[in-house]
């Protein structure tokens, strides 16, 4: 579900925390598929037996797998400026991988609107702080500042 922001109320949304997304399970099949896609087959991701012997105790999702899931979660919690007809990924200002996501963990995202800036006529840069929580864990998987250009 997307939050639509009226153009005359943009400043009112700075600092607003959006509703959390639904939980999403990261299973071994997804981790393997990501490893195949990125050619990153480090044992902590793809070898359950070897990974069980590490301090992590199991395989873990790639940090970039967790980060790439922000696109999935954006559909559930995104914000759009009234009249937006297109939005594009503009990049990331800051990303920190805080805690590993162990296989079969469930994650969700909570976003906070950090800034909305009109870059040029009809083009708004929306900066969101994305915090990916791990169910049952006190520390998040990641925190990222995501920039999205919206065309109104």
Secondary structure, DSSP 8 states (H G I E B T S, - for coil): --EEE-GGGGGGGTT-B------EEE-HHHHHHHHHHHT---HHHH-HHHHTTSTT-S-B--HHHHHHTHHHHHHHH-EEETT--EEEEEEEEEEEE-S--BTTEEEEEEEEEEEEEEEETTEEEEEEEEEEEETT-SS-SEEEEEEEEEE-
